[in-house]
Amino acid sequence: MTNEKKTKRLVVFGAGGRVGRAVTAEARARGYEVTEAGRADGDVTSAADVARLAAGHDAAVVAVYDAQAAPGAFFPAVGRALATGLPRAGVRRLVAVGLASVLPTASGAPLMDTPGYPQEWREFYAGHAAGTDALRAQAPAGLDWAVLSPAGDFAVGGGAVAGGYGFAPADAASRISHADFARAVVDEAGAPSLHRTHAGVVPA
């Protein structure tokens, strides 16, 4: 018999990006064993590749995009691959990184539909929303997922670290550091409080 706690294993899809790097660093600082999954390791739109890379892990984080792919095709394909591949690998928890643009504001309207919000990337916003819709439609009951995004955006240059965070509706003026956001992601990966929903993260 031993009283040692089993080391948790986390796979991070998109580990090479800013958010992925922050999540990887935060998880390792907490004693997680982290597998960094990038494009060279497999195709996140392939359920078979997702299952292969996720096998043996307790939870998964996905923070990916493909500048060469149509957002309306890429993000739903990712959602479907995760919904199929993660359960096949025995992974029961997923935290996906989304966009504040599609998150409801305090009024209930999506941030992207509020006056003055930039519209030149609307195709990208809609693609992210479609990805979450695909995940919601196809994830089996055994896959507990949540989507997190900044309530507004990430702070330029990384931003000041508050050391804490909270959840809030979308707010275009809100800014959060990558480090504080990573705390929320790792917390939700290891000790879920949000289930099958999209939440905005603010510094606290």
BASE-885630 format. One record per residue (C-alpha): z, x, y; residue number from 1. Coordinates in Angstrom, 3 decimals. Layout:
<nodes>
<node w="Z" u="X" v="Y" pos="NUM"/>
...
</nodes>
This chain:
<nodes>
<node w="0.000" u="0.000" v="0.000" pos="1"/>
<node w="-0.639" u="1.122" v="3.557" pos="2"/>
<node w="0.261" u="-0.280" v="6.946" pos="3"/>
<node w="-2.776" u="1.263" v="8.616" pos="4"/>
<node w="-5.082" u="-1.227" v="10.292" pos="5"/>
<node w="-8.659" u="-1.220" v="9.064" pos="6"/>
<node w="-11.008" u="0.280" v="11.648" pos="7"/>
<node w="-13.281" u="-2.409" v="13.021" pos="8"/>
<node w="-17.006" u="-1.789" v="12.897" pos="9"/>
<node w="-19.307" u="-2.928" v="15.695" pos="10"/>
<node w="-23.093" u="-2.717" v="15.867" pos="11"/>
<node w="-24.568" u="-2.629" v="19.371" pos="12"/>
<node w="-28.228" u="-3.617" v="19.667" pos="13"/>
<node w="-29.577" u="-2.103" v="22.880" pos="14"/>
<node w="-26.947" u="0.629" v="22.933" pos="15"/>
<node w="-29.141" u="2.865" v="25.093" pos="16"/>
<node w="-29.085" u="0.577" v="28.145" pos="17"/>
<node w="-26.429" u="0.569" v="30.854" pos="18"/>
<node w="-24.530" u="-2.359" v="29.394" pos="19"/>
<node w="-24.938" u="-1.076" v="25.858" pos="20"/>
<node w="-23.593" u="2.340" v="26.817" pos="21"/>
<node w="-20.599" u="0.801" v="28.577" pos="22"/>
<node w="-19.814" u="-1.435" v="25.597" pos="23"/>
<node w="-20.162" u="1.470" v="23.180" pos="24"/>
<node w="-17.800" u="3.634" v="25.246" pos="25"/>
<node w="-15.227" u="0.839" v="25.587" pos="26"/>
<node w="-15.301" u="0.022" v="21.884" pos="27"/>
<node w="-14.955" u="3.641" v="20.812" pos="28"/>
<node w="-12.065" u="4.118" v="23.234" pos="29"/>
<node w="-10.310" u="1.310" v="21.360" pos="30"/>
<node w="-10.893" u="2.885" v="17.976" pos="31"/>
<node w="-13.954" u="0.927" v="16.869" pos="32"/>
<node w="-16.539" u="2.543" v="14.659" pos="33"/>
<node w="-19.761" u="1.827" v="16.559" pos="34"/>
<node w="-23.321" u="1.895" v="15.288" pos="35"/>
<node w="-25.820" u="2.330" v="18.112" pos="36"/>
<node w="-29.009" u="0.411" v="17.332" pos="37"/>
<node w="-32.037" u="1.160" v="19.483" pos="38"/>
<node w="-35.747" u="0.502" v="19.266" pos="39"/>
<node w="-36.307" u="3.534" v="17.060" pos="40"/>
<node w="-33.865" u="2.118" v="14.509" pos="41"/>
<node w="-35.462" u="-1.277" v="14.019" pos="42"/>
<node w="-36.978" u="-4.383" v="15.557" pos="43"/>
<node w="-34.384" u="-6.793" v="16.957" pos="44"/>
<node w="-36.915" u="-9.630" v="16.583" pos="45"/>
<node w="-36.981" u="-9.018" v="12.812" pos="46"/>
<node w="-34.273" u="-10.771" v="10.794" pos="47"/>
<node w="-34.711" u="-8.160" v="8.046" pos="48"/>
<node w="-34.107" u="-5.277" v="10.466" pos="49"/>
<node w="-31.152" u="-7.060" v="12.061" pos="50"/>
<node w="-29.600" u="-7.612" v="8.628" pos="51"/>
<node w="-30.167" u="-4.000" v="7.619" pos="52"/>
<node w="-28.632" u="-2.560" v="10.776" pos="53"/>
<node w="-25.732" u="-5.016" v="10.877" pos="54"/>
<node w="-24.671" u="-4.713" v="7.234" pos="55"/>
<node w="-21.060" u="-3.642" v="6.854" pos="56"/>
<node w="-20.035" u="-4.475" v="10.425" pos="57"/>
<node w="-17.415" u="-6.928" v="11.640" pos="58"/>
<node w="-19.235" u="-7.992" v="14.809" pos="59"/>
<node w="-22.446" u="-7.460" v="16.745" pos="60"/>
<node w="-23.288" u="-7.086" v="20.422" pos="61"/>
<node w="-26.840" u="-7.539" v="21.674" pos="62"/>
<node w="-27.977" u="-6.326" v="25.102" pos="63"/>
<node w="-31.736" u="-5.984" v="24.816" pos="64"/>
<node w="-34.984" u="-6.621" v="26.635" pos="65"/>
<node w="-38.585" u="-5.527" v="26.262" pos="66"/>
<node w="-40.509" u="-4.954" v="29.467" pos="67"/>
<node w="-43.795" u="-5.083" v="27.538" pos="68"/>
<node w="-43.179" u="-8.470" v="25.905" pos="69"/>
<node w="-43.453" u="-11.966" v="27.343" pos="70"/>
<node w="-39.860" u="-13.119" v="27.965" pos="71"/>
<node w="-40.609" u="-16.611" v="26.679" pos="72"/>
<node w="-41.609" u="-15.152" v="23.325" pos="73"/>
<node w="-39.281" u="-12.143" v="23.092" pos="74"/>
<node w="-35.869" u="-13.701" v="23.723" pos="75"/>
<node w="-36.324" u="-16.714" v="21.404" pos="76"/>
<node w="-37.551" u="-14.322" v="18.699" pos="77"/>
<node w="-34.397" u="-12.260" v="19.182" pos="78"/>
<node w="-32.249" u="-15.404" v="18.977" pos="79"/>
<node w="-33.892" u="-16.498" v="15.737" pos="80"/>
<node w="-33.635" u="-13.023" v="14.189" pos="81"/>
<node w="-29.930" u="-12.793" v="15.021" pos="82"/>
<node w="-29.247" u="-16.303" v="13.738" pos="83"/>
<node w="-30.823" u="-15.396" v="10.406" pos="84"/>
<node w="-30.136" u="-11.676" v="10.044" pos="85"/>
<node w="-26.467" u="-11.492" v="11.002" pos="86"/>
<node w="-25.254" u="-14.076" v="8.454" pos="87"/>
<node w="-27.393" u="-12.348" v="5.833" pos="88"/>
<node w="-25.479" u="-9.144" v="6.626" pos="89"/>
<node w="-22.105" u="-10.886" v="6.477" pos="90"/>
<node w="-21.462" u="-10.551" v="10.231" pos="91"/>
<node w="-19.528" u="-13.523" v="11.577" pos="92"/>
<node w="-19.210" u="-12.726" v="15.315" pos="93"/>
<node w="-21.941" u="-12.125" v="17.903" pos="94"/>
<node w="-21.621" u="-11.475" v="21.622" pos="95"/>
<node w="-24.951" u="-11.552" v="23.465" pos="96"/>
<node w="-25.459" u="-10.343" v="27.028" pos="97"/>
<node w="-27.235" u="-12.960" v="29.124" pos="98"/>
<node w="-28.172" u="-13.651" v="32.742" pos="99"/>
<node w="-26.197" u="-15.297" v="35.523" pos="100"/>
<node w="-29.449" u="-16.896" v="36.671" pos="101"/>
<node w="-29.261" u="-19.545" v="33.939" pos="102"/>
<node w="-25.478" u="-20.024" v="34.195" pos="103"/>
<node w="-24.240" u="-23.208" v="35.926" pos="104"/>
<node w="-22.655" u="-22.822" v="39.353" pos="105"/>
<node w="-19.542" u="-24.759" v="40.390" pos="106"/>
<node w="-21.852" u="-27.627" v="41.402" pos="107"/>
<node w="-23.342" u="-27.768" v="37.916" pos="108"/>
<node w="-26.805" u="-26.569" v="38.955" pos="109"/>
<node w="-28.108" u="-23.378" v="37.335" pos="110"/>
<node w="-27.874" u="-20.429" v="39.702" pos="111"/>
<node w="-31.657" u="-19.972" v="39.570" pos="112"/>
<node w="-32.091" u="-23.478" v="41.045" pos="113"/>
<node w="-29.853" u="-22.925" v="44.079" pos="114"/>
<node w="-31.351" u="-22.501" v="47.587" pos="115"/>
<node w="-32.451" u="-18.978" v="48.430" pos="116"/>
<node w="-32.150" u="-17.593" v="44.904" pos="117"/>
<node w="-35.022" u="-15.158" v="44.070" pos="118"/>
<node w="-37.793" u="-16.879" v="42.157" pos="119"/>
<node w="-40.159" u="-13.995" v="41.446" pos="120"/>
<node w="-38.443" u="-13.327" v="38.101" pos="121"/>
<node w="-38.151" u="-16.957" v="37.053" pos="122"/>
<node w="-40.203" u="-16.367" v="33.900" pos="123"/>
<node w="-37.585" u="-13.797" v="32.865" pos="124"/>
<node w="-34.737" u="-16.211" v="33.610" pos="125"/>
<node w="-36.390" u="-18.971" v="31.599" pos="126"/>
<node w="-37.025" u="-16.589" v="28.702" pos="127"/>
<node w="-33.332" u="-15.705" v="28.532" pos="128"/>
<node w="-32.437" u="-19.404" v="28.545" pos="129"/>
<node w="-34.907" u="-20.052" v="25.740" pos="130"/>
<node w="-33.329" u="-17.243" v="23.741" pos="131"/>
<node w="-29.902" u="-18.850" v="23.982" pos="132"/>
<node w="-31.435" u="-22.217" v="23.062" pos="133"/>
<node w="-33.001" u="-20.665" v="19.953" pos="134"/>
<node w="-29.690" u="-19.088" v="18.959" pos="135"/>
<node w="-27.838" u="-22.365" v="19.504" pos="136"/>
<node w="-30.396" u="-24.303" v="17.450" pos="137"/>
<node w="-30.589" u="-21.937" v="14.495" pos="138"/>
<node w="-27.218" u="-20.191" v="14.162" pos="139"/>
<node w="-25.365" u="-21.492" v="11.096" pos="140"/>
<node w="-21.761" u="-22.644" v="11.337" pos="141"/>
<node w="-20.596" u="-19.315" v="9.904" pos="142"/>
<node w="-21.947" u="-17.331" v="12.877" pos="143"/>
<node w="-19.542" u="-17.586" v="15.807" pos="144"/>
<node w="-21.442" u="-16.556" v="18.931" pos="145"/>
<node w="-20.964" u="-16.372" v="22.675" pos="146"/>
<node w="-23.183" u="-15.297" v="25.554" pos="147"/>
<node w="-21.588" u="-13.381" v="28.432" pos="148"/>
<node w="-23.153" u="-12.418" v="31.734" pos="149"/>
<node w="-21.873" u="-11.306" v="35.112" pos="150"/>
<node w="-21.122" u="-14.433" v="37.147" pos="151"/>
<node w="-23.435" u="-12.909" v="39.755" pos="152"/>
<node w="-24.722" u="-9.412" v="39.023" pos="153"/>
<node w="-23.633" u="-5.892" v="38.228" pos="154"/>
<node w="-22.335" u="-3.779" v="41.095" pos="155"/>
<node w="-24.796" u="-1.186" v="42.394" pos="156"/>
<node w="-24.032" u="2.282" v="41.108" pos="157"/>
<node w="-21.536" u="1.006" v="38.569" pos="158"/>
<node w="-19.081" u="-0.372" v="41.110" pos="159"/>
<node w="-15.328" u="-0.043" v="41.448" pos="160"/>
<node w="-13.392" u="-0.685" v="38.251" pos="161"/>
<node w="-10.876" u="-3.504" v="38.665" pos="162"/>
<node w="-9.316" u="-2.966" v="35.260" pos="163"/>
<node w="-9.482" u="-6.633" v="34.360" pos="164"/>
<node w="-11.741" u="-9.655" v="34.308" pos="165"/>
<node w="-11.852" u="-13.432" v="34.235" pos="166"/>
<node w="-14.360" u="-16.171" v="33.484" pos="167"/>
<node w="-15.987" u="-18.226" v="36.249" pos="168"/>
<node w="-19.075" u="-20.304" v="37.105" pos="169"/>
<node w="-22.137" u="-18.549" v="38.475" pos="170"/>
<node w="-21.801" u="-17.166" v="41.999" pos="171"/>
<node w="-24.650" u="-15.183" v="43.522" pos="172"/>
<node w="-22.221" u="-13.098" v="45.605" pos="173"/>
<node w="-20.071" u="-11.971" v="42.663" pos="174"/>
<node w="-20.316" u="-8.361" v="41.493" pos="175"/>
<node w="-18.683" u="-6.679" v="38.505" pos="176"/>
<node w="-18.655" u="-3.102" v="37.235" pos="177"/>
<node w="-20.217" u="-2.271" v="33.890" pos="178"/>
<node w="-16.821" u="-1.043" v="32.691" pos="179"/>
<node w="-15.014" u="-4.306" v="33.474" pos="180"/>
<node w="-17.820" u="-6.319" v="31.914" pos="181"/>
<node w="-17.666" u="-4.139" v="28.802" pos="182"/>
<node w="-13.963" u="-4.975" v="28.451" pos="183"/>
<node w="-14.826" u="-8.654" v="28.277" pos="184"/>
<node w="-17.574" u="-8.069" v="25.718" pos="185"/>
<node w="-15.390" u="-5.984" v="23.413" pos="186"/>
<node w="-12.498" u="-8.424" v="23.742" pos="187"/>
<node w="-14.764" u="-11.306" v="22.744" pos="188"/>
<node w="-16.247" u="-9.307" v="19.870" pos="189"/>
<node w="-12.842" u="-8.522" v="18.386" pos="190"/>
<node w="-10.682" u="-11.504" v="19.405" pos="191"/>
<node w="-12.950" u="-14.451" v="20.222" pos="192"/>
<node w="-11.849" u="-17.035" v="22.772" pos="193"/>
<node w="-15.314" u="-18.428" v="23.585" pos="194"/>
<node w="-17.446" u="-20.201" v="21.012" pos="195"/>
<node w="-21.127" u="-21.221" v="21.175" pos="196"/>
<node w="-21.197" u="-21.107" v="24.952" pos="197"/>
<node w="-22.359" u="-18.996" v="27.894" pos="198"/>
<node w="-19.693" u="-17.748" v="30.301" pos="199"/>
<node w="-19.784" u="-15.779" v="33.549" pos="200"/>
<node w="-17.506" u="-12.759" v="33.934" pos="201"/>
<node w="-15.841" u="-11.763" v="37.220" pos="202"/>
<node w="-13.527" u="-8.832" v="38.043" pos="203"/>
<node w="-9.809" u="-9.583" v="38.259" pos="204"/>
</nodes>
